[in-house]
Amino acid sequence: MEHQEKWLKRVEEIFFRYGVKSVTMDDVARELGTSKKTLYQWVSSKDELVQRVLSHFMEQEQLQCEERKRRAANAIEEVFLVIEATIPRMQLMKTNVVYDLQKYYREAWEKLRQYQHGFLYEVVRANLERGIRERFYRSDINVDIIARLHVATVFQLFDEELFPQHKYSRQELFRHYLTHYLYGIASAKGLAILERLSVQSLK
């Protein structure tokens, strides 16, 4: 089990760095230091490998979301912890990862969409509701609409036509978007915390 965990993590890193479509099973076997025959004893096809890596990624993200929620003193700090964890990963991620899933691996893409519309939506909604209870977010926002806007917008940051990577780095886009998002929903009390945490910590 531990061996498979290491393999899934390593393949995830390879996909992030080089994209999904361009990486062959020969590449994967070589990077894992194993034979292609052994690799095919583990998974029956590249499609299955992509799905297993994606499932592992989503499971780890869910665990980390719960851990960040426990660690955060308030709703705004929870978002800062998300930024802290996500930006290093986005620095490594090739821009076509999301595009590759959408175009070439439809089953994996549908699984990602379900994750986006299900778990991620609920995480964002819970954070908004927490912030309103704590009075760090404005009480007049429509939680459902803001949560859906947020989840949809984050995925648009990977649109190469809208934000070509040679002009906009993903981590810079993410940092600026989250700053814009937080200032848009923060109450006067929340703005005071944002000023204290400082936009500089998002860099």
C-alpha positions as CSV (number, residue, x, y, z in Angstrom):
1,M,0.0,0.0,0.0
2,E,2.8,2.4,0.9
3,H,4.6,1.5,-2.3
4,Q,1.5,2.4,-4.3
5,E,1.1,5.6,-2.4
6,K,4.6,6.6,-3.4
7,W,4.0,5.7,-7.0
8,L,0.8,7.7,-7.2
9,K,2.5,10.7,-5.7
10,R,5.4,10.4,-8.2
11,V,3.1,10.0,-11.2
12,E,1.1,13.1,-10.0
13,E,4.3,15.1,-10.0
14,I,5.2,13.9,-13.5
15,F,1.7,14.8,-14.9
16,F,1.9,18.3,-13.2
17,R,5.3,19.0,-14.6
18,Y,4.9,17.7,-18.2
19,G,1.1,17.5,-18.7
20,V,-1.0,14.4,-19.0
21,K,-1.2,13.7,-22.7
22,S,2.5,14.0,-23.5
23,V,3.6,11.5,-20.8
24,T,3.7,7.9,-22.1
25,M,3.5,4.7,-20.1
26,D,7.2,4.2,-21.0
27,D,8.0,7.5,-19.4
28,V,6.1,6.6,-16.3
29,A,7.8,3.2,-16.0
30,R,11.2,4.9,-16.4
31,E,10.5,7.6,-13.8
32,L,9.2,4.9,-11.3
33,G,12.3,2.8,-11.9
34,T,10.3,-0.2,-12.9
35,S,9.5,-2.2,-16.0
36,K,6.5,-1.5,-18.2
37,K,5.3,-5.1,-17.5
38,T,5.2,-4.4,-13.8
39,L,3.4,-1.1,-14.4
40,Y,0.7,-2.9,-16.4
41,Q,0.3,-5.4,-13.5
42,W,-0.6,-2.3,-11.4
43,V,-2.9,-0.6,-13.9
44,S,-4.5,-1.9,-17.1
45,S,-4.2,1.3,-19.1
46,K,-3.1,4.9,-19.0
47,D,-6.7,5.9,-18.6
48,E,-6.9,3.9,-15.4
49,L,-3.6,5.4,-14.2
50,V,-4.9,8.9,-14.8
51,Q,-8.1,8.1,-12.9
52,R,-6.1,6.6,-10.0
53,V,-3.8,9.5,-9.8
54,L,-6.7,12.0,-9.9
55,S,-8.6,10.0,-7.2
56,H,-5.5,10.0,-5.0
57,F,-5.1,13.7,-5.5
58,M,-8.7,14.5,-4.6
59,E,-8.5,12.3,-1.5
60,Q,-5.4,14.1,-0.3
61,E,-7.0,17.5,-1.0
62,Q,-10.0,16.5,1.1
63,L,-7.8,15.5,4.0
64,Q,-5.8,18.7,3.8
65,C,-9.0,20.8,3.6
66,E,-10.2,19.3,6.9
67,E,-6.8,19.8,8.5
68,R,-6.7,23.5,7.4
69,K,-10.2,24.0,8.8
70,R,-9.0,22.7,12.1
71,R,-5.8,24.8,12.2
72,A,-7.4,28.1,11.1
73,A,-8.4,30.5,13.9
74,N,-11.0,32.0,11.6
75,A,-12.5,31.9,8.1
76,I,-10.0,34.3,6.6
77,E,-7.0,32.5,8.0
78,E,-8.4,29.3,6.5
79,V,-8.3,30.9,3.0
80,F,-4.7,32.1,3.6
81,L,-3.8,28.5,4.5
82,V,-5.3,27.4,1.2
83,I,-3.2,30.0,-0.6
84,E,0.0,28.9,1.2
85,A,-0.5,25.3,0.2
86,T,-1.7,25.9,-3.4
87,I,0.8,28.4,-4.8
88,P,3.9,26.2,-4.6
89,R,1.9,23.5,-6.4
90,M,0.7,25.9,-9.1
91,Q,4.3,26.9,-9.7
92,L,5.1,23.4,-10.8
93,M,1.9,22.7,-12.7
94,K,2.0,22.8,-16.5
95,T,-0.9,24.9,-17.9
96,N,-2.3,22.1,-20.1
97,V,-3.0,19.6,-17.3
98,V,-6.7,20.7,-17.0
99,Y,-7.0,21.0,-20.8
100,D,-5.6,17.4,-21.3
101,L,-8.1,16.0,-18.9
102,Q,-11.0,17.8,-20.6
103,K,-10.0,16.8,-24.1
104,Y,-8.4,13.4,-23.8
105,Y,-9.6,11.8,-20.6
106,R,-13.3,12.5,-20.3
107,E,-14.0,10.1,-17.5
108,A,-11.3,11.6,-15.3
109,W,-12.6,15.1,-16.3
110,E,-16.1,14.2,-15.3
111,K,-14.8,13.0,-12.0
112,L,-13.0,16.3,-11.5
113,R,-16.1,18.3,-12.4
114,Q,-18.1,16.3,-9.8
115,Y,-15.4,17.1,-7.3
116,Q,-15.6,20.8,-8.3
117,H,-19.3,21.0,-8.0
118,G,-19.6,18.8,-5.0
119,F,-16.8,18.8,-2.4
120,L,-15.1,22.1,-3.4
121,Y,-18.4,23.9,-3.5
122,E,-19.3,22.6,0.0
123,V,-15.8,23.7,1.3
124,V,-16.2,27.2,0.0
125,R,-19.8,27.4,1.2
126,A,-18.8,26.3,4.7
127,N,-16.0,28.8,4.8
128,L,-18.4,31.6,3.8
129,E,-20.9,30.6,6.4
130,R,-18.2,30.4,9.0
131,G,-17.0,33.9,8.1
132,I,-20.5,35.3,8.3
133,R,-20.9,33.7,11.8
134,E,-17.6,35.2,12.9
135,R,-18.6,38.5,11.3
136,F,-15.5,38.6,9.2
137,Y,-17.6,38.3,6.0
138,R,-20.5,40.6,5.0
139,S,-23.8,39.2,6.1
140,D,-25.6,40.5,2.9
141,I,-23.8,38.1,0.5
142,N,-25.6,35.3,-1.2
143,V,-23.6,32.3,0.0
144,D,-24.7,30.0,-2.8
145,I,-24.0,32.4,-5.6
146,I,-20.6,33.5,-4.2
147,A,-19.5,29.9,-3.6
148,R,-20.4,28.9,-7.2
149,L,-18.7,32.0,-8.7
150,H,-15.6,31.3,-6.7
151,V,-15.3,27.6,-7.7
152,A,-16.0,28.4,-11.4
153,T,-13.5,31.3,-11.5
154,V,-10.7,29.3,-10.0
155,F,-10.9,26.8,-12.8
156,Q,-10.9,29.7,-15.4
157,L,-7.4,30.6,-14.2
158,F,-6.2,27.5,-16.2
159,D,-7.7,28.8,-19.4
160,E,-4.7,29.3,-21.7
161,E,-6.6,31.5,-24.1
162,L,-7.8,33.8,-21.4
163,F,-4.6,33.8,-19.4
164,P,-1.6,32.6,-21.5
165,Q,1.2,31.4,-19.3
166,H,3.9,33.4,-21.1
167,K,2.0,36.5,-19.9
168,Y,0.4,35.5,-16.6
169,S,1.9,33.0,-14.1
170,R,-0.7,30.7,-12.5
171,Q,0.6,31.5,-9.0
172,E,0.4,35.3,-9.6
173,L,-3.2,34.9,-11.0
174,F,-4.2,32.8,-8.1
175,R,-2.7,35.3,-5.6
176,H,-4.4,38.3,-7.2
177,Y,-7.7,36.6,-7.6
178,L,-7.9,35.5,-4.0
179,T,-7.0,39.0,-2.9
180,H,-9.8,40.3,-5.0
181,Y,-12.2,37.6,-3.7
182,L,-11.4,38.3,0.0
183,Y,-11.7,42.0,-0.2
184,G,-15.0,41.6,-2.0
185,I,-16.6,39.6,0.8
186,A,-14.9,41.0,3.9
187,S,-16.8,43.0,6.5
188,A,-15.2,46.0,8.2
189,K,-14.0,43.6,10.9
190,G,-12.7,41.2,8.2
191,L,-10.8,44.1,6.4
192,A,-9.0,44.8,9.6
193,I,-7.7,41.2,9.7
194,L,-6.8,41.3,6.0
195,E,-4.7,44.4,6.7
196,R,-3.0,42.7,9.6
197,L,-2.3,39.5,7.7
198,S,-1.2,41.8,4.8
199,V,-1.4,41.1,1.1
200,Q,2.4,40.7,1.2
201,S,1.9,37.3,2.8
202,L,0.1,36.2,-0.4
203,K,3.3,36.6,-2.4
